[in-house]
Structure formats: structure tokens, C-alpha cells
Amino acid sequence: MKPNDLPHFDTAALRAKDAAHHLHPFTDTKSLNAAGSRVIVRGEGVRIWDSEGNEIIDGMSGLWCVNLGYGRQDLVDAATRQMQTLPFYNAFFKTTTAPAAELAALLPQVAPPGFNHVFFTNSGSEGNDTIIRLVRRYWDLMGQPQRKTLISRHNAYHGSTLGGASLGGMSGMHEQGDLPLPGITHIDQPYQLQHGKPGESAHDFGLRAAGWLEAKILELGADKVAAFIGEPVQGAGGVIIPPASYWPEIQRICDKYGILLISDEVICGFGRLGTWFGCQHPHINFRPDLITFAKGVTSGYLPLGGVLVGDRVAKVLIEQGGDFNHGFTYSGHPTCCAVAIANVSALRAEGVVERVAADTAPYLQQQFATLSDHPLVGDVDALGMVAGLVLYKDKASRTLFPADLGVGYTCRDHCFKNGVVMRAVEERMIIAPPLVITHAEIDEMIRRIRRSLDDTLSDLRLKGLV
């Protein structure tokens, strides 16, 4: 699309309204208002356009979610049909709707074996709050009410509600709310660049990192521990890909002590890694009892999340539990479920997940790796359709820039100027493009990223920082 094809938007007026009334998530509002918001007005395929006509390759799929890309008329039509028929009804009072029932039956067809039930929420954050309720209810019904503690990892992200933020391991979030809540604790993340020992192999590090879970279980007392939760690949933490030895060892430890294992698939689910769910990827490879999902289930077109409940837990809840006193007005919202059905059906019919595994993800990994020759770039890593790199002051010695320089955020700003969305997580730069991206679009995305790295390097040289 050419800039002149876009409808006219009064950018200054929109920015003024935004600054006057809109409190953005995870944002320094005073700083944003001084600079002015970027106003995104259109999307098509893997590209978005702002109100000033700038075309941008969306290297982050919105927020890890627009798996099928923008402008899918089939998803729009599914929403339109459902809104014309029954825009909303609730799932309380012994009631369901056709889309909620159909989606509940469809999801087990793509889920790992042993997942035949789903609890619907509106987001991944609400899904993880639901996880806390489900886990503690399960152990109550099992006659072990003292099993209340959930173990997570530092630098994990599990949402921003009180429960989700507590499960997450983001110190900045914990400092702004007296978190975590009681009964939630954390171990270190499997990030070898941060925690590896000199000369330690990735395999050995993965086993050692998993061992931190066992040590924490023994510290707390195995009879007090309810569950361990983790993202197959940590997303908001910077695309932290654990060694292949890590998750199978986590599985062994959970099995040994009988604790529930939870896979937060809000990012990794619905094809992101080239498997329907991240826990199924050969590099990850574990069997959870509960799966949190959201984002890719509708490709972000409408809000929907939930928990896939494994048979071990579902059987107890159904046969022994009576009322489960938890839920939301919009649980199983029929229009959102209709879009999810269309989205999952399209992923299946078009072979998107299989194409990611066999073609797109290997090509992305190959092309992304070419950035490793850049003077700033080291430790390039990718799995499926997520990838990350580290910005180094001196990559030979792995010396990082001082954190207060905000070099990652400078690079992120250059990316936007050069027409590509790339996210900064301190010194790490990460991408997670739509699953439908083509080879040619990957090539163009990499060119724009390289140009942005060059511009970042020029800035640093002008300031005498390299």
C-alpha cells in the first residue's frame, strides 16, 4: 500500500487525545507524552502502517500474537457472522453457546495427548490466575491442602494481574505492588550467558539449571509444593532458549516429587515454534499437566485466553470438585470463540504450523544468523519463529554496554525509523514475526535490522562509546 492510499488521519490531534487521556501499559507516561505516540492505522500481511504513511514490517507479530498476519477476511467474516447472530451470552447458569462448545471440542484436536478440557478466560494473565486457583483446588480435593506453593523462575513473564505478576519473575513488577503474593517463589532462569560456568557445556548447564528446581523443592518440603510453571521459551524475558537437556530434567523432577507441571504457552502456542504447542518441540520436549494459552489462538484479532486442563487434573475437578467458584463475564465469549475457530481451522487447512517447522523457521534462523558478523552483535539464537541477539560493547570479551546507556532502546528506535519492529529487552534484541512471513519478507526484515544496527553503531561512535 502506498501512503497516499491511506485514509487521512490527523496525527497531531490523535497524539494530543492520547496524551490527555490514555495511560499506556508498561510506559513512562510523562516521557511518552513529551515525545508523542506512534499511531498505527492499518495492517496487511506482515506489515503495518502509521498515520504518517510509514510502512513497517511487524517483526513482533503485534505482541507475539498476529500469527496469521493482518487483513485476514476469513477471521473478520467469522466475527461478523457471530455478532449478527449472537454477539454475546455468558457461560454461567448451566448455559453454553455454539462457538464455545465447538472451540472446546476443537482445541483437544491440536493439543498434546491427554488434554480434553478447557477453561476459557480473556487473556493469558487471567489464564495464569486461573492456574493458581485450579492447582490449589486440585490439591485440596486430593486431601493435600498444604500443597499450595507454586515455583516459577526469575525473569519469567506470566502476566500483569496480581497472580500473573507474582508467578512472573520480573523484579520491576514485584517492586510496584509488594509482590509476589504468598505461596509463590522463584528459581534462576536457564540462561547460560548469565549463569553458565567457564567451559561448561550447554547440556551440563541445562541439567544444573533444572537442578535448581529440585533444590527449591527440598528446601520448601516436597509436601508443600503444588506446581512448577514455565514458558517453553521465555518470551518477554528476552527469548531465552534453554538447552535441550533442561525441560526433560524438569519433567523428571516433577514426576519424582509428584508436583504438577504447567506450560505457559501464551507465546509459544499455536505454531510459534513450529509445533502446535511449545512443549511438543523436540528441543523442549515435556508433558505438562496444565497449559495456559491466549494470543495466537485468535491471531490477536479478538481477546481470548484459557487453560487446557490435562486429564489428571480434570478428572479430579469434575468427579470430586462440585462447584469451581471461578470465572469471568466473558469466559467463552461467543464472538471471540468464533474467531478462534476460524483461526485454528485456517492454521490447519493451510498447513501453517508444518510449513514453519519445515521451511520458514529454518530459513529465519539461517538469515538471522548472518547478523552475527556485525560489530555489535553476539550470541545469535533462534528456535521456531522467535530469535534474539545480544548487543555487546566488545563481543570478543562479551563486555556489555552500561545499562544506563539504554543501547537496546536506541537500536529499537532506529528499527522503527528503518521500517521494522524489533523489541529491546535491555541488551537483547528480539523478534517474533507472523508465521506467514515469506522468504522475501524475511530477507527484507533482516536488511532493515542490519541498517538499524549500523545506525546504532554510528550513534555510539559519535558519542565515543565504541
C-alpha positions as CSV (number, residue, x, y, z in Angstrom):
1,M,0.0,0.0,0.0
2,K,1.2,3.5,-0.9
3,P,1.0,6.3,1.7
4,N,-1.5,8.2,-0.5
5,D,-3.9,5.2,-0.4
6,L,-4.3,5.5,3.4
7,P,-7.3,7.5,4.8
8,H,-6.3,10.8,6.2
9,F,-5.6,10.8,9.9
10,D,-4.8,14.0,12.0
11,T,-1.8,12.6,13.8
12,A,-1.3,15.7,16.0
13,A,-4.9,15.6,17.2
14,L,-4.7,11.8,17.9
15,R,-1.5,12.3,19.8
16,A,-3.0,15.1,21.8
17,K,-6.0,13.0,22.8
18,D,-3.8,10.0,23.6
19,A,-1.6,12.2,25.8
20,A,-4.5,13.8,27.6
21,H,-6.4,10.6,28.4
22,H,-4.6,7.3,27.7
23,L,-2.5,5.6,30.3
24,H,-0.4,3.0,28.3
25,P,0.7,-0.3,29.6
26,F,4.3,-0.6,30.9
27,T,5.0,3.0,29.9
28,D,6.5,6.2,31.5
29,T,3.5,8.3,30.5
30,K,5.3,11.6,31.1
31,S,8.1,10.7,28.8
32,L,5.8,9.3,26.1
33,N,3.6,12.4,26.1
34,A,6.7,14.5,25.6
35,A,7.7,12.5,22.5
36,G,4.2,11.7,21.2
37,S,2.7,8.2,20.5
38,R,3.2,6.4,17.2
39,V,-0.3,6.0,15.7
40,I,-0.8,2.7,13.9
41,V,-3.7,2.8,11.5
42,R,-3.6,-0.2,9.2
43,G,-2.2,-3.8,8.8
44,E,-1.9,-6.2,5.9
45,G,0.1,-9.4,5.9
46,V,3.2,-8.9,7.9
47,R,3.2,-5.1,7.5
48,I,1.6,-2.2,9.4
49,W,1.3,1.5,8.5
50,D,1.3,4.5,10.8
51,S,-0.8,7.6,10.5
52,E,2.0,9.4,8.6
53,G,2.1,6.7,5.9
54,N,5.3,4.9,7.0
55,E,5.3,1.2,6.1
56,I,6.8,-1.1,8.8
57,I,7.5,-4.9,8.8
58,D,6.0,-6.1,12.1
59,G,8.8,-8.3,13.4
60,M,6.9,-8.8,16.7
61,S,3.5,-10.0,15.4
62,G,1.8,-7.2,17.3
63,L,2.7,-8.6,20.7
64,W,3.7,-12.1,19.8
65,C,0.1,-12.8,18.6
66,V,-0.7,-12.0,15.0
67,N,0.3,-15.5,13.8
68,L,-1.8,-15.4,10.6
69,G,-0.9,-11.8,9.8
70,Y,-3.1,-8.8,9.3
71,G,-6.0,-8.4,7.0
72,R,-7.5,-11.9,7.2
73,Q,-11.0,-11.6,5.8
74,D,-12.0,-15.1,7.0
75,L,-11.4,-14.0,10.6
76,V,-13.3,-10.8,10.1
77,D,-16.2,-12.7,8.5
78,A,-16.3,-15.2,11.4
79,A,-16.7,-12.3,13.8
80,T,-19.3,-10.5,11.7
81,R,-21.5,-13.6,11.3
82,Q,-21.4,-14.4,15.0
83,M,-22.1,-10.8,16.0
84,Q,-25.1,-10.7,13.7
85,T,-26.4,-13.9,15.2
86,L,-25.5,-13.7,18.9
87,P,-22.8,-11.2,19.8
88,F,-22.6,-12.3,23.4
89,Y,-24.0,-14.6,26.0
90,N,-22.4,-15.9,29.2
91,A,-21.4,-19.4,30.2
92,F,-22.9,-19.3,33.7
93,F,-26.3,-20.7,34.7
94,K,-26.0,-24.1,33.0
95,T,-25.6,-22.4,29.6
96,T,-23.3,-22.5,26.7
97,T,-23.1,-21.1,23.2
98,A,-22.4,-22.9,19.9
99,P,-18.9,-21.3,19.4
100,A,-17.8,-22.0,22.9
101,A,-18.8,-25.7,22.7
102,E,-17.3,-26.0,19.2
103,L,-14.0,-24.5,20.2
104,A,-13.8,-26.5,23.4
105,A,-14.1,-29.6,21.2
106,L,-11.6,-28.3,18.5
107,L,-8.7,-27.4,20.8
108,P,-8.1,-31.0,22.1
109,Q,-7.6,-32.0,18.4
110,V,-4.5,-29.8,18.2
111,A,-3.4,-30.1,21.9
112,P,-0.9,-32.6,23.2
113,P,-2.4,-36.0,24.1
114,G,-4.3,-36.1,27.3
115,F,-5.9,-32.6,27.1
116,N,-9.6,-32.9,26.7
117,H,-11.0,-30.0,28.7
118,V,-10.6,-26.2,28.6
119,F,-11.4,-23.3,30.9
120,F,-11.9,-20.0,28.9
121,T,-10.5,-16.6,30.0
122,N,-10.0,-13.3,28.2
123,S,-6.2,-13.2,28.4
124,G,-3.0,-15.1,29.3
125,S,-2.8,-13.1,32.6
126,E,-6.3,-14.3,33.6
127,G,-5.3,-17.8,32.4
128,N,-2.4,-17.9,34.9
129,D,-4.6,-16.5,37.7
130,T,-6.9,-19.4,36.8
131,I,-4.0,-21.8,37.0
132,I,-3.3,-20.7,40.6
133,R,-7.0,-21.4,41.5
134,L,-7.0,-24.8,39.6
135,V,-3.8,-26.0,41.2
136,R,-4.8,-25.2,44.7
137,R,-8.3,-26.6,44.3
138,Y,-6.8,-29.8,42.9
139,W,-4.6,-30.4,45.9
140,D,-7.4,-29.6,48.3
141,L,-9.5,-32.3,46.6
142,M,-6.6,-34.7,46.7
143,G,-6.5,-34.3,50.5
144,Q,-3.3,-32.4,50.5
145,P,-4.3,-28.8,51.2
146,Q,-0.8,-27.9,52.4
147,R,0.5,-28.2,48.8
148,K,0.0,-24.5,48.0
149,T,3.4,-23.2,46.8
150,L,4.0,-22.6,43.1
151,I,7.5,-22.3,41.8
152,S,8.4,-20.2,38.8
153,R,11.6,-18.6,37.5
154,H,13.3,-15.2,37.7
155,N,12.9,-13.2,34.5
156,A,9.8,-15.2,33.6
157,Y,6.7,-13.4,32.4
158,H,3.3,-14.8,33.3
159,G,1.1,-11.7,33.0
160,S,0.4,-8.5,34.9
161,T,-2.5,-9.2,37.2
162,L,-1.6,-9.8,40.8
163,G,-1.5,-13.5,40.4
164,G,0.2,-13.4,36.9
165,A,2.8,-10.9,38.0
166,S,3.5,-12.9,41.1
167,L,4.1,-16.0,39.1
168,G,6.4,-14.0,36.8
169,G,9.9,-13.2,37.9
170,M,10.2,-9.6,36.8
171,S,11.7,-7.6,39.6
172,G,10.4,-4.3,38.3
173,M,6.9,-5.6,38.6
174,H,7.4,-7.0,42.0
175,E,8.7,-3.7,43.3
176,Q,5.5,-1.9,42.3
177,G,3.0,-4.0,44.2
178,D,4.5,-5.8,47.2
179,L,4.7,-8.9,45.1
180,P,4.9,-11.8,44.8
181,L,1.8,-12.9,46.7
182,P,2.4,-15.5,49.4
183,G,2.9,-19.1,48.2
184,I,4.8,-18.2,45.1
185,T,8.6,-18.5,44.9
186,H,11.3,-18.4,42.2
187,I,14.5,-20.1,41.0
188,D,17.0,-18.8,38.5
189,Q,16.4,-18.9,34.8
190,P,18.2,-21.3,32.4
191,Y,20.2,-18.5,30.7
192,Q,23.7,-19.8,30.2
193,L,25.1,-16.3,29.3
194,Q,24.1,-15.2,32.8
195,H,24.6,-18.3,34.9
196,G,27.0,-20.6,33.0
197,K,30.4,-21.6,34.3
198,P,33.6,-21.3,32.2
199,G,33.9,-24.3,29.9
200,E,30.5,-25.7,30.9
201,S,28.7,-27.4,28.0
202,A,25.1,-26.4,27.2
203,H,24.0,-30.0,28.1
204,D,25.6,-29.8,31.5
205,F,24.3,-26.3,32.2
206,G,20.8,-27.4,31.3
207,L,20.9,-30.2,33.9
208,R,22.4,-28.0,36.5
209,A,19.8,-25.3,35.9
210,A,17.0,-27.8,36.2
211,G,18.6,-29.0,39.4
212,W,17.7,-25.6,41.0
213,L,14.1,-26.8,40.9
214,E,14.9,-29.9,42.9
215,A,16.9,-27.9,45.4
216,K,14.0,-25.5,45.9
217,I,11.5,-28.4,46.4
218,L,13.7,-29.9,49.0
219,E,14.2,-26.5,50.7
220,L,10.4,-25.9,50.9
221,G,9.5,-29.6,51.6
222,A,8.0,-31.6,48.8
223,D,4.7,-32.0,50.6
224,K,4.3,-28.2,50.4
225,V,4.9,-27.7,46.7
226,A,1.9,-27.7,44.3
227,A,3.4,-27.0,40.9
228,F,6.2,-25.6,38.7
229,I,5.3,-23.2,35.9
230,G,7.5,-22.1,33.0
231,E,7.4,-20.8,29.4
232,P,9.0,-23.3,27.0
233,V,11.0,-20.4,25.7
234,Q,10.9,-17.2,27.8
235,G,9.5,-14.5,25.7
236,A,9.3,-11.1,27.3
237,G,12.4,-12.1,29.3
238,G,14.4,-11.8,26.0
239,V,13.8,-15.1,24.0
240,I,15.7,-17.2,26.5
241,I,16.0,-20.6,24.8
242,P,17.0,-23.3,27.3
243,P,19.5,-26.1,26.5
244,A,17.8,-29.3,25.2
245,S,18.7,-31.1,28.4
246,Y,16.7,-28.7,30.6
247,W,13.0,-29.5,30.2
248,P,13.3,-33.3,30.2
249,E,15.1,-33.0,33.5
250,I,12.4,-30.6,34.8
251,Q,9.9,-33.3,33.8
252,R,11.8,-36.0,35.7
253,I,12.0,-33.8,38.9
254,C,8.3,-33.0,38.8
255,D,7.4,-36.7,38.3
256,K,9.8,-37.7,41.1
257,Y,8.0,-35.4,43.6
258,G,4.5,-35.7,42.2
259,I,4.1,-32.0,41.6
260,L,2.1,-30.5,38.7
261,L,3.9,-29.2,35.7
262,I,2.5,-26.1,33.9
263,S,3.4,-24.9,30.4
264,D,2.7,-21.2,29.8
265,E,2.1,-21.3,26.1
266,V,0.7,-17.8,25.7
267,I,3.5,-17.0,23.3
268,C,4.7,-20.5,22.2
269,G,1.3,-22.0,21.4
270,F,-0.4,-22.2,18.1
271,G,2.6,-22.8,15.9
272,R,5.1,-20.2,17.1
273,L,7.9,-22.9,17.5
274,G,6.8,-25.0,14.5
275,T,4.7,-27.3,16.7
276,W,1.2,-26.7,17.9
277,F,2.5,-26.1,21.4
278,G,6.0,-25.3,22.5
279,C,6.2,-28.3,24.9
280,Q,6.0,-30.6,21.9
281,H,9.1,-29.2,20.1
282,P,11.9,-31.7,20.1
283,H,14.3,-29.2,21.7
284,I,11.8,-28.6,24.5
285,N,10.0,-32.0,25.0
286,F,7.9,-32.2,28.2
287,R,4.4,-33.3,29.2
288,P,2.6,-30.7,31.2
289,D,-0.5,-31.2,33.3
290,L,-1.9,-27.7,32.5
291,I,-1.3,-25.3,29.6
292,T,-2.0,-21.6,29.5
293,F,-2.9,-20.2,26.1
294,A,-4.0,-16.9,24.6
295,K,-2.5,-14.6,21.8
296,G,-2.2,-17.0,18.8
297,V,-5.5,-18.7,19.4
298,T,-7.2,-15.8,17.6
299,S,-4.1,-14.4,16.0
300,G,-4.8,-11.4,18.2
301,Y,-7.9,-10.4,16.3
302,L,-10.1,-10.6,19.4
303,P,-9.1,-11.2,23.1
304,L,-9.3,-14.8,24.2
305,G,-7.3,-17.0,26.5
306,G,-7.7,-20.0,28.7
307,V,-6.3,-23.1,30.3
308,L,-6.1,-26.5,28.7
309,V,-6.7,-28.9,31.6
310,G,-5.0,-32.3,31.4
311,D,-6.9,-35.4,32.3
312,R,-5.1,-35.9,35.6
313,V,-6.5,-32.7,36.9
314,A,-9.8,-32.5,35.1
315,K,-10.9,-36.0,36.4
316,V,-10.5,-34.9,40.0
317,L,-12.1,-31.5,39.5
318,I,-15.1,-33.0,37.7
319,E,-15.7,-36.1,39.8
320,Q,-14.9,-34.7,43.2
321,G,-15.0,-30.9,42.9
322,G,-18.6,-29.7,42.8
323,D,-18.7,-26.0,42.0
324,F,-15.5,-24.4,40.9
325,N,-16.1,-20.9,42.1
326,H,-14.1,-19.0,39.5
327,G,-14.8,-17.4,36.1
328,F,-15.4,-14.2,34.1
329,T,-18.3,-12.5,32.4
330,Y,-16.6,-13.1,29.1
331,S,-15.5,-16.7,29.6
332,G,-16.1,-18.4,26.3
333,H,-17.3,-15.2,24.6
334,P,-19.1,-16.5,21.5
335,T,-17.6,-13.9,19.1
336,C,-14.1,-14.4,20.3
337,C,-14.6,-18.2,20.1
338,A,-15.9,-17.9,16.6
339,V,-12.8,-16.1,15.5
340,A,-10.6,-18.7,17.3
341,I,-12.4,-21.5,15.4
342,A,-11.7,-19.7,12.1
343,N,-8.1,-19.1,13.1
344,V,-7.3,-22.6,14.2
345,S,-9.1,-24.0,11.2
346,A,-7.0,-21.8,8.9
347,L,-3.8,-22.8,10.6
348,R,-4.7,-26.5,10.0
349,A,-6.1,-26.1,6.5
350,E,-3.2,-24.0,5.2
351,G,-0.5,-26.2,6.9
352,V,1.0,-23.2,8.6
353,V,2.5,-25.0,11.5
354,E,4.1,-27.6,9.3
355,R,5.4,-25.0,7.0
356,V,7.0,-23.1,9.9
357,A,8.8,-26.3,11.0
358,A,10.0,-27.5,7.6
359,D,10.7,-24.2,5.8
360,T,10.1,-20.8,7.4
361,A,11.7,-21.3,10.8
362,P,14.9,-22.9,9.4
363,Y,15.2,-20.0,6.8
364,L,14.6,-17.4,9.5
365,Q,17.3,-19.0,11.7
366,Q,19.8,-19.1,8.8
367,Q,19.2,-15.5,7.8
368,F,19.1,-14.1,11.3
369,A,22.4,-15.8,12.0
370,T,24.1,-13.7,9.3
371,L,23.7,-10.7,11.7
372,S,26.5,-12.3,13.9
373,D,29.1,-10.7,11.7
374,H,28.1,-7.2,12.8
375,P,30.5,-5.5,15.2
376,L,27.8,-5.0,17.9
377,V,26.2,-8.5,17.7
378,G,26.9,-11.7,19.5
379,D,25.2,-14.8,20.8
380,V,22.6,-15.0,18.0
381,D,20.0,-17.7,18.8
382,A,16.6,-18.8,17.3
383,L,14.0,-21.5,17.7
384,G,11.0,-21.7,15.5
385,M,9.7,-18.2,14.8
386,V,11.5,-16.5,17.8
387,A,15.0,-15.1,17.7
388,G,17.3,-13.0,19.7
389,L,20.8,-11.5,19.8
390,V,22.9,-9.6,22.3
391,L,24.4,-6.1,21.7
392,Y,28.0,-6.0,23.0
393,K,30.4,-3.2,23.6
394,D,33.1,-5.8,22.9
395,K,31.8,-9.1,21.7
396,A,35.2,-10.9,21.9
397,S,35.2,-10.5,25.6
398,R,31.4,-10.4,25.9
399,T,31.5,-7.0,27.5
400,L,28.1,-5.3,27.7
401,F,27.3,-1.6,27.5
402,P,26.4,0.1,30.8
403,A,22.7,-0.5,31.4
404,D,22.0,3.2,31.9
405,L,23.0,3.9,28.3
406,G,19.9,2.1,27.0
407,V,21.7,0.9,23.9
408,G,18.9,-1.6,23.2
409,Y,16.3,1.0,23.2
410,T,18.4,3.2,20.9
411,C,18.5,0.3,18.5
412,R,14.8,-0.3,18.8
413,D,14.1,3.4,17.9
414,H,16.4,3.0,14.8
415,C,14.4,-0.1,13.9
416,F,11.2,1.8,13.8
417,K,12.8,4.6,11.7
418,N,14.0,2.0,9.3
419,G,10.6,0.2,9.0
420,V,10.9,-2.8,11.2
421,V,9.5,-3.7,14.7
422,M,12.3,-5.2,16.8
423,R,11.9,-5.4,20.6
424,A,14.6,-4.4,23.1
425,V,14.9,-6.3,26.4
426,E,17.9,-4.4,27.9
427,E,20.9,-5.7,25.9
428,R,18.9,-8.3,24.0
429,M,17.1,-7.5,20.7
430,I,14.3,-10.0,19.8
431,I,11.9,-10.8,17.0
432,A,8.8,-13.0,16.6
433,P,7.3,-12.3,13.2
434,P,4.0,-13.5,11.9
435,L,4.1,-17.2,11.0
436,V,3.0,-16.4,7.4
437,I,6.1,-14.3,6.6
438,T,7.8,-15.3,3.3
439,H,11.4,-15.8,2.4
440,A,11.5,-12.4,0.6
441,E,9.9,-10.7,3.6
442,I,12.4,-12.3,5.9
443,D,15.3,-11.1,3.7
444,E,13.9,-7.5,3.8
445,M,13.3,-7.7,7.5
446,I,17.0,-8.7,8.0
447,R,18.2,-5.9,5.8
448,R,16.2,-3.3,7.8
449,I,17.6,-4.8,11.1
450,R,21.1,-4.6,9.8
451,R,20.6,-1.0,8.7
452,S,19.3,-0.2,12.2
453,L,22.4,-1.9,13.8
454,D,24.6,0.2,11.6
455,D,22.8,3.4,12.7
456,T,23.1,2.3,16.3
457,L,26.9,1.8,15.9
458,S,27.2,5.2,14.2
459,D,25.5,6.8,17.2
460,L,27.8,5.1,19.6
461,R,30.9,6.1,17.7
462,L,29.8,9.7,17.6
463,K,29.4,9.6,21.3
464,G,32.8,7.9,21.7
465,L,31.2,4.8,23.3
466,V,32.9,2.3,21.0
